[in-house]
Amino acid sequence: MGVPENTKGLILAMASSAFIGASFILKKKGLKRAGAAGTRAGVGGYTYLLEPLWWAGMITMIVGEVANFVAYVYAPAVLVTPLGALSIIVSAVLAHFLLKERITKMGIVGCVTCIVGSVVIVIHAPQEHTLNSVEEIWVLATQTAFLVYVVATISLVLVLVLHFEPQYGQTNLLVYLGICSLMGSLTVVSIKAIGIAIKLTLEGVSQIAYPQTWFFLTVAIICVVTQLNYLNKALDTFNAAIVAPVYYVMFTTLTIIASVIMFKDWSGQNVSSIASEICGFITVLSGTIILHATRDQEPSAPQPQGTVTWYIRGDSVKSSEDERLLTLQNSDYPEP
């Protein structure tokens, strides 16, 4: 008796998350080395392309993505995508030991909360609807509801790239990851379509001659390249221990929304199962908020009581410990 297809999908998805979680850290270390030797990726540099460690992370990510791609062939997207929570644990633990990005006790609670939410989603995930040709997928992709989602997604990406990135890209994590996640949702549905086409072709029903197959492949390539570009910027600019979970939550949420709209994953499910999945999403989101709050507190060290602070010209601050550094300029303070 062979292994059930859903089990194969679960195993591949878990392996994929482990590889992808490790790739965050390898790429981060490569980006830091490249930034020390040239222009940082966060400000438009591409020195990281000459860094072997970044390529090691890239290869690890490709292996993870290939495993993820195959997982979509065996299991529905609503089941495969939430298992990306495993990458949060892998990246957070490796960041703690290799990048010295401290993970606090509350950070651990946040990671566990994300996992619990993902498990709830997996348990109540619907069964995949059987599709017999890429033409059937095309009909789903051109339905009004999904076309509205595609137009809204592309419009938001353009707004983020053209307006928000120049002003807030270096200070707001959600700009880069918003672009990655929005494009990622389109990537997944395209990869799902390609996976089904490959599976049908291997079973003897060739889908290569259909132009829809090549259209989905083109969309997937464009989306993947865009994702990688902005993910590099996010990793180079922000803490990897925060990039991974936030990216996971945004990407998972948007992907499941896209999958539900296009493939009608919730069709036929009862209200209890759908409510359980929504609760799973809320649980995952709560875990991310905990991680955010924990990280925001780390850089802030409480000032000792009795601290005296001077403001010089409104643009610099000196404490009592720095009193010896203060000087008076004759032009600012004329002698009586």
C-alpha positions in Angstrom: 0.0 0.0 0.0 1.5 3.3 -1.1 1.9 6.5 0.8 -1.2 8.7 0.5 -0.7 11.8 -1.7 -1.6 14.2 1.1 1.1 12.6 3.3 3.6 13.1 0.5 2.6 16.7 0.2 2.9 17.3 4.0 6.4 15.7 4.1 7.6 17.7 1.2 6.1 20.9 2.6 7.9 20.4 5.9 11.2 19.7 4.3 10.7 22.8 2.1 10.1 25.0 5.1 13.3 23.7 6.8 15.4 24.6 3.7 13.8 28.0 3.3 14.2 28.9 7.0 17.9 28.1 6.7 18.2 30.0 3.5 17.1 33.2 5.2 20.1 33.1 7.5 22.6 32.1 4.8 21.4 34.9 2.6 21.4 37.4 5.5 25.1 36.5 6.3 26.0 36.8 2.6 24.2 40.2 2.4 26.1 41.5 5.4 29.4 40.5 4.0 28.6 42.0 0.6 27.4 45.2 2.3 30.7 45.5 4.1 32.6 45.2 0.8 30.3 47.3 -1.5 26.9 48.9 -1.9 24.2 47.3 0.3 21.2 45.6 -1.4 18.9 47.7 0.7 19.9 50.8 -1.2 20.0 49.2 -4.6 23.4 47.4 -4.7 24.1 44.0 -6.2 27.4 43.2 -4.7 25.8 40.2 -3.0 25.9 38.4 -6.4 29.6 38.0 -5.9 29.2 36.6 -2.4 29.5 32.7 -2.2 27.5 32.6 1.1 24.6 34.4 -0.5 24.6 31.9 -3.4 24.6 29.0 -0.8 21.5 30.5 0.7 20.0 31.0 -2.8 20.7 27.3 -3.6 19.1 26.2 -0.3 16.1 28.4 -1.0 15.8 26.9 -4.6 15.9 23.4 -3.1 13.2 24.4 -0.6 11.1 26.0 -3.4 11.4 22.9 -5.6 10.2 20.7 -2.7 7.4 23.2 -2.1 6.5 23.1 -5.8 6.2 19.3 -5.8 4.2 19.5 -2.5 1.5 21.5 -4.4 1.2 18.7 -6.9 0.2 16.2 -4.1 -1.8 18.4 -1.7 -4.0 21.5 -1.8 -2.5 25.0 -1.3 -4.6 25.6 1.8 -2.9 22.5 3.3 0.7 23.1 2.1 1.1 26.9 2.6 0.5 27.1 6.4 3.3 24.6 6.9 5.7 27.4 6.1 5.4 28.2 9.9 8.3 25.7 10.3 10.6 28.2 8.6 9.9 30.6 11.4 11.4 28.3 14.0 14.3 27.4 11.8 15.2 31.0 10.9 14.7 32.3 14.5 16.8 29.6 16.1 19.6 29.9 13.5 19.5 33.7 13.7 19.9 33.4 17.5 23.1 31.3 17.2 24.6 32.5 13.9 23.6 36.1 13.6 23.5 36.9 17.3 19.9 38.2 16.9 18.6 37.4 20.3 15.3 35.5 20.5 13.6 36.3 23.8 11.2 34.1 25.8 8.3 36.0 24.4 9.7 35.5 21.0 9.6 31.8 21.6 6.0 32.1 22.7 5.3 34.0 19.5 6.8 31.2 17.4 4.9 28.5 19.2 1.7 30.5 18.7 2.3 30.7 15.0 2.8 27.0 14.9 -0.4 26.3 16.9 -2.4 28.4 14.5 -0.9 26.7 11.5 -1.7 23.2 13.0 -5.3 24.3 13.4 -5.4 25.4 9.7 -3.9 22.1 8.6 -6.3 20.0 10.6 -9.3 21.7 9.1 -7.9 22.2 5.6 -10.4 21.1 2.8 -9.7 18.3 0.3 -8.4 19.4 -3.1 -10.9 19.5 -6.0 -9.8 17.2 -8.9 -8.9 19.1 -12.1 -8.4 17.2 -15.3 -6.8 19.8 -17.6 -5.1 23.2 -17.7 -8.1 24.5 -19.5 -10.2 23.9 -16.4 -7.7 25.9 -14.4 -7.9 28.7 -17.0 -11.7 28.9 -16.5 -11.1 29.3 -12.7 -8.4 31.9 -13.3 -10.6 34.0 -15.6 -13.7 34.0 -13.3 -14.8 37.5 -12.3 -13.9 37.2 -8.6 -10.3 36.1 -9.2 -9.8 38.7 -11.9 -10.9 41.4 -9.4 -8.3 40.0 -7.0 -5.5 40.1 -9.6 -6.3 43.7 -10.6 -6.4 44.7 -6.9 -3.1 42.9 -6.2 -1.2 44.4 -9.2 -2.6 47.9 -8.3 -1.3 47.6 -4.7 2.1 46.4 -5.9 2.4 49.3 -8.2 1.4 51.8 -5.4 3.9 50.2 -3.0 6.8 50.2 -5.6 6.2 53.7 -7.0 5.0 55.6 -4.0 5.8 53.9 -0.7 9.1 52.3 -1.4 11.1 55.5 -2.1 9.7 57.1 1.1 9.3 54.3 3.6 11.1 51.3 2.2 14.1 51.7 4.5 12.0 52.3 7.7 8.8 50.2 7.3 9.1 46.4 7.0 5.7 46.1 5.5 6.6 47.8 2.3 9.1 45.3 1.0 7.2 42.3 2.4 3.9 43.6 1.1 5.3 43.5 -2.4 6.7 40.0 -1.8 3.5 38.6 -0.3 1.2 40.1 -2.9 3.3 38.8 -5.8 3.7 35.5 -3.9 0.0 34.8 -3.8 0.0 35.0 -7.6 3.1 32.8 -7.7 1.5 30.0 -5.8 -1.7 29.8 -7.9 0.4 29.9 -11.0 2.8 27.2 -9.7 -0.3 25.1 -8.6 -1.5 25.3 -12.2 1.9 24.3 -13.6 2.2 21.5 -11.1 -1.2 20.1 -12.1 -0.2 20.4 -15.8 3.1 18.5 -15.2 1.3 15.8 -13.2 -1.3 15.3 -15.9 1.4 15.2 -18.6 3.3 12.6 -16.7 0.1 10.6 -16.4 -0.1 10.6 -20.2 -2.5 13.6 -20.8 -0.1 16.1 -22.3 -0.7 19.8 -21.4 2.4 21.2 -23.1 0.5 22.2 -26.3 -1.9 24.4 -24.4 -0.9 28.2 -24.4 -2.4 28.5 -20.9 0.4 26.3 -19.5 3.0 28.7 -20.8 1.1 31.7 -19.6 1.0 30.4 -16.1 4.8 29.6 -16.4 5.5 33.1 -17.5 3.5 34.7 -14.7 5.3 32.4 -12.1 8.7 33.4 -13.4 7.9 37.2 -13.2 6.4 36.9 -9.7 9.3 34.8 -8.4 12.0 37.3 -9.7 10.1 40.2 -8.1 9.7 38.3 -4.8 13.4 37.5 -4.6 14.4 41.1 -5.4 12.3 42.6 -2.6 13.0 39.8 -0.2 16.7 40.6 -0.5 16.0 44.2 0.3 14.0 43.3 3.3 16.6 40.9 4.7 19.4 43.4 4.1 17.5 46.2 5.9 15.7 44.5 8.7 16.2 41.8 11.4 16.0 38.3 9.9 14.2 37.0 13.0 11.4 39.4 12.2 11.4 39.3 8.4 10.7 35.5 8.4 7.6 35.4 10.6 6.0 38.6 9.2 6.6 37.4 5.6 5.2 34.0 6.6 1.9 35.5 7.9 1.4 38.0 5.1 2.3 35.4 2.4 0.2 32.7 3.9 -2.8 34.9 4.4 -2.8 36.3 0.9 -2.0 32.9 -0.7 -4.9 31.2 1.0 -7.2 34.1 0.0 -6.1 33.8 -3.6 -6.5 30.0 -3.5 -9.9 30.1 -1.9 -11.1 32.6 -4.6 -9.6 30.8 -7.6 -9.8 27.1 -6.6 -12.9 27.5 -4.4 -11.2 25.5 -1.6 -13.9 26.3 0.9 -16.7 25.2 -1.4 -18.5 22.3 0.3 -17.0 22.9 3.8 -19.2 23.4 6.8 -19.3 26.6 8.8 -17.4 24.9 11.7 -14.4 24.0 9.6 -14.2 27.5 8.0 -14.5 29.1 11.4 -11.7 26.9 12.7 -9.5 27.9 9.9 -10.2 31.6 10.5 -9.3 31.1 14.2 -6.1 29.5 13.0 -5.3 32.6 11.1 -6.0 34.8 14.1 -3.8 32.7 16.2 -0.9 33.0 13.7 -1.4 36.7 13.5 -1.3 36.9 17.3 2.0 35.1 17.3 3.4 37.6 14.9 2.2 40.6 17.0 4.0 39.0 20.0 7.2 38.7 17.9 6.9 42.4 16.8 6.4 43.6 20.4 9.3 41.6 21.6 11.6 42.9 19.0 10.5 46.5 19.5 11.5 46.3 23.2 15.0 44.8 22.6 16.8 48.0 21.4 15.4 50.1 24.1 17.5 50.2 27.3 15.9 52.1 30.2 17.7 55.3 31.2 19.1 55.4 34.7 17.2 57.5 37.2 18.5 61.1 37.5 19.7 61.3 34.0 20.2 64.9 32.7 19.8 65.6 29.0 20.8 68.7 27.1 19.5 69.5 23.6 22.0 71.4 21.4 20.6 73.2 18.4 17.7 70.7 18.4 19.5 68.1 16.4 21.8 66.3 18.9 21.4 65.0 22.4 24.1 64.8 25.1 23.7 63.2 28.5 25.5 63.9 31.7 28.0 61.2 30.9 28.9 63.1 27.7 29.3 66.5 29.5 33.0 66.5 28.7 32.1 66.5 25.0 30.2 69.7 25.1 31.9 72.9 23.9 30.8 76.5 23.5 31.3 78.2 20.2 32.1 82.0 20.4 29.7 82.6 17.5 26.8 81.0 19.4 27.6 82.4 22.9 29.3 85.8 22.6 31.2 87.0 25.6 29.5 89.6 27.8 
